[in-house]
């Protein structure tokens, strides 16, 4: 929708980049948040024309300040895509508290931090779209990922509860649970392991980041206004939930 302002967390790389550029192409004014890689963010902005804003989504005060900066430059936020996420894999008997806490705060805590920063404005304007990026591993679980699976599973509960709160104020809240997508993170998996992953996907391939972006575009559009509290699984049939 032309002129509406959208924030995409973790929006300069991988799935986040595809979402940012998809929204831009659909006429949104996009702010792409990122956490650490300045050179990659600068290259992203140069390539796409989308401004990148740096703040730590795991920190509440940083999110409040970041949203204020975006609103000062682009206008009130109509669309929020909570996409930022990290992995710190390890089995429970070897996982440190720091590995647990970093993933919970970045992947799940950020959904509260960012949604809290925009929700009052959305309620006042009687319009908002929030999309939270979950994961097939939050639905099905994954060996060595108790932290990641717990955070992503938590996103699905967060989505349903906030959807109930937002509905009467014109705010929809949905989640997308991607399966294995052809991004740098997945390409880093050893070839023999990747082969086994693809063998478990009924459609026989990895997903594309653009396929996740198209799901987001529908959910944030006016046509998606009757969809709220749902989880859209885009996983090639790997897990049907």
TAQUIGI-V142822 format. One record per residue. N is the residue number from 1. SS is DSSP state (H for helix, E for strand, - for the rest). PSI is psi in whole degrees, -180 to 180 (NA if undefined). NEAR is the number of other ideal C-beta (glycine too) atoms within 10 Angstrom. Layout:
BEGIN
n->N ss->SS psi->PSI near->NEAR
n->N ss->SS psi->PSI near->NEAR
END
This chain:
BEGIN
n->1 ss->- psi->125 near->15
n->2 ss->- psi->127 near->7
n->3 ss->- psi->-19 near->10
n->4 ss->- psi->144 near->21
n->5 ss->E psi->132 near->20
n->6 ss->E psi->136 near->27
n->7 ss->E psi->132 near->28
n->8 ss->E psi->115 near->33
n->9 ss->- psi->146 near->29
n->10 ss->- psi->40 near->26
n->11 ss->- psi->9 near->29
n->12 ss->- psi->-6 near->25
n->13 ss->- psi->155 near->19
n->14 ss->H psi->-134 near->19
n->15 ss->H psi->-39 near->27
n->16 ss->H psi->-41 near->26
n->17 ss->H psi->-43 near->24
n->18 ss->H psi->-38 near->23
n->19 ss->H psi->-45 near->31
n->20 ss->H psi->-48 near->30
n->21 ss->H psi->-33 near->22
n->22 ss->H psi->-43 near->21
n->23 ss->H psi->-43 near->27
n->24 ss->H psi->-47 near->17
n->25 ss->H psi->-26 near->12
n->26 ss->- psi->0 near->17
n->27 ss->- psi->6 near->11
n->28 ss->- psi->153 near->23
n->29 ss->E psi->112 near->20
n->30 ss->E psi->136 near->28
n->31 ss->E psi->119 near->24
n->32 ss->E psi->115 near->30
n->33 ss->E psi->148 near->29
n->34 ss->E psi->164 near->24
n->35 ss->- psi->-32 near->18
n->36 ss->- psi->-37 near->8
n->37 ss->- psi->92 near->14
n->38 ss->H psi->-44 near->10
n->39 ss->H psi->-39 near->7
n->40 ss->H psi->-38 near->14
n->41 ss->H psi->-41 near->22
n->42 ss->H psi->-40 near->12
n->43 ss->H psi->-40 near->13
n->44 ss->H psi->-47 near->23
n->45 ss->H psi->-42 near->15
n->46 ss->H psi->-39 near->9
n->47 ss->H psi->-36 near->11
n->48 ss->H psi->-20 near->17
n->49 ss->- psi->6 near->10
n->50 ss->- psi->125 near->21
n->51 ss->E psi->140 near->15
n->52 ss->E psi->136 near->22
n->53 ss->E psi->129 near->19
n->54 ss->E psi->121 near->15
n->55 ss->- psi->161 near->21
n->56 ss->- psi->109 near->18
n->57 ss->- psi->-14 near->25
n->58 ss->- psi->-8 near->21
n->59 ss->- psi->121 near->16
n->60 ss->H psi->-50 near->17
n->61 ss->H psi->-35 near->11
n->62 ss->H psi->-38 near->17
n->63 ss->H psi->-43 near->25
n->64 ss->H psi->-45 near->16
n->65 ss->H psi->-40 near->13
n->66 ss->H psi->-44 near->23
n->67 ss->H psi->-39 near->24
n->68 ss->H psi->-41 near->11
n->69 ss->H psi->-44 near->14
n->70 ss->H psi->-45 near->25
n->71 ss->H psi->-34 near->17
n->72 ss->H psi->-33 near->8
n->73 ss->H psi->-34 near->12
n->74 ss->H psi->-25 near->19
n->75 ss->- psi->177 near->12
n->76 ss->- psi->144 near->16
n->77 ss->E psi->123 near->24
n->78 ss->E psi->-29 near->22
n->79 ss->E psi->132 near->25
n->80 ss->E psi->125 near->27
n->81 ss->E psi->110 near->30
n->82 ss->E psi->91 near->29
n->83 ss->- psi->-20 near->28
n->84 ss->- psi->136 near->22
n->85 ss->- psi->153 near->24
n->86 ss->- psi->163 near->17
n->87 ss->- psi->144 near->17
n->88 ss->- psi->73 near->17
n->89 ss->- psi->151 near->15
n->90 ss->- psi->148 near->15
n->91 ss->- psi->156 near->10
n->92 ss->- psi->-41 near->9
n->93 ss->- psi->-8 near->5
n->94 ss->- psi->-12 near->9
n->95 ss->- psi->135 near->17
n->96 ss->- psi->161 near->10
n->97 ss->H psi->-37 near->7
n->98 ss->H psi->-39 near->9
n->99 ss->H psi->-42 near->18
n->100 ss->H psi->-52 near->18
n->101 ss->H psi->-41 near->14
n->102 ss->H psi->-43 near->17
n->103 ss->H psi->-43 near->26
n->104 ss->H psi->-45 near->18
n->105 ss->H psi->-40 near->19
n->106 ss->H psi->-43 near->23
n->107 ss->H psi->-38 near->29
n->108 ss->H psi->-47 near->26
n->109 ss->H psi->-35 near->20
n->110 ss->H psi->-31 near->29
n->111 ss->H psi->-41 near->26
n->112 ss->H psi->-50 near->16
n->113 ss->H psi->-48 near->25
n->114 ss->H psi->-42 near->27
n->115 ss->H psi->-38 near->22
n->116 ss->H psi->-34 near->13
n->117 ss->H psi->-24 near->23
n->118 ss->H psi->-14 near->24
n->119 ss->H psi->-38 near->20
n->120 ss->H psi->-41 near->9
n->121 ss->H psi->-41 near->15
n->122 ss->H psi->-43 near->22
n->123 ss->H psi->-41 near->16
n->124 ss->H psi->-35 near->11
n->125 ss->H psi->-5 near->14
n->126 ss->- psi->32 near->10
n->127 ss->- psi->137 near->19
n->128 ss->E psi->152 near->24
n->129 ss->E psi->121 near->27
n->130 ss->E psi->127 near->27
n->131 ss->E psi->125 near->26
n->132 ss->E psi->129 near->28
n->133 ss->E psi->109 near->27
n->134 ss->- psi->-139 near->27
n->135 ss->- psi->150 near->26
n->136 ss->H psi->-30 near->24
n->137 ss->H psi->-17 near->21
n->138 ss->H psi->-22 near->26
n->139 ss->H psi->-42 near->21
n->140 ss->H psi->-13 near->16
n->141 ss->- psi->162 near->15
n->142 ss->- psi->130 near->15
n->143 ss->- psi->133 near->9
n->144 ss->- psi->11 near->14
n->145 ss->- psi->44 near->21
n->146 ss->H psi->-35 near->18
n->147 ss->H psi->-49 near->23
n->148 ss->H psi->-45 near->25
n->149 ss->H psi->-39 near->20
n->150 ss->H psi->-43 near->17
n->151 ss->H psi->-47 near->27
n->152 ss->H psi->-37 near->27
n->153 ss->H psi->-40 near->19
n->154 ss->H psi->-34 near->19
n->155 ss->H psi->-37 near->25
n->156 ss->H psi->-40 near->19
n->157 ss->H psi->-42 near->12
n->158 ss->H psi->-45 near->20
n->159 ss->H psi->-47 near->24
n->160 ss->H psi->-41 near->16
n->161 ss->H psi->-46 near->11
n->162 ss->H psi->-31 near->22
n->163 ss->H psi->-39 near->19
n->164 ss->H psi->-38 near->11
n->165 ss->H psi->-36 near->12
n->166 ss->H psi->-19 near->21
n->167 ss->H psi->-44 near->13
n->168 ss->H psi->-12 near->9
n->169 ss->H psi->13 near->14
n->170 ss->- psi->19 near->14
n->171 ss->E psi->124 near->24
n->172 ss->E psi->146 near->22
n->173 ss->E psi->119 near->29
n->174 ss->E psi->168 near->24
n->175 ss->E psi->153 near->27
n->176 ss->E psi->132 near->26
n->177 ss->E psi->94 near->26
n->178 ss->E psi->150 near->24
n->179 ss->- psi->-146 near->24
n->180 ss->- psi->118 near->22
n->181 ss->E psi->145 near->22
n->182 ss->- psi->80 near->16
n->183 ss->- psi->174 near->20
n->184 ss->H psi->-39 near->8
n->185 ss->H psi->-43 near->15
n->186 ss->H psi->-36 near->14
n->187 ss->H psi->-22 near->10
n->188 ss->- psi->-11 near->8
n->189 ss->- psi->138 near->13
n->190 ss->- psi->140 near->8
n->191 ss->H psi->-40 near->7
n->192 ss->H psi->-33 near->7
n->193 ss->H psi->-42 near->9
n->194 ss->H psi->-38 near->16
n->195 ss->H psi->-41 near->10
n->196 ss->H psi->-36 near->10
n->197 ss->H psi->-49 near->14
n->198 ss->H psi->-34 near->15
n->199 ss->H psi->-22 near->8
n->200 ss->- psi->0 near->12
n->201 ss->- psi->113 near->18
n->202 ss->- psi->-35 near->9
n->203 ss->- psi->-9 near->12
n->204 ss->- psi->22 near->9
n->205 ss->- psi->167 near->10
n->206 ss->- psi->156 near->18
n->207 ss->E psi->167 near->22
n->208 ss->- psi->145 near->15
n->209 ss->H psi->-34 near->20
n->210 ss->H psi->-27 near->14
n->211 ss->H psi->-33 near->16
n->212 ss->H psi->-42 near->26
n->213 ss->H psi->-39 near->23
n->214 ss->H psi->-35 near->14
n->215 ss->H psi->-43 near->21
n->216 ss->H psi->-45 near->29
n->217 ss->H psi->-40 near->18
n->218 ss->H psi->-47 near->14
n->219 ss->H psi->-31 near->24
n->220 ss->H psi->-7 near->28
n->221 ss->- psi->167 near->15
n->222 ss->H psi->-33 near->8
n->223 ss->H psi->-20 near->10
n->224 ss->H psi->12 near->18
n->225 ss->- psi->-17 near->13
n->226 ss->- psi->4 near->6
n->227 ss->- psi->116 near->15
n->228 ss->- psi->148 near->20
n->229 ss->- psi->13 near->17
n->230 ss->- psi->160 near->17
n->231 ss->E psi->120 near->17
n->232 ss->E psi->115 near->18
n->233 ss->E psi->121 near->20
n->234 ss->E psi->86 near->17
n->235 ss->- psi->14 near->22
n->236 ss->- psi->18 near->21
n->237 ss->- psi->7 near->12
n->238 ss->- psi->-38 near->18
n->239 ss->- psi->124 near->16
n->240 ss->- psi->113 near->9
n->241 ss->- psi->NA near->11
END
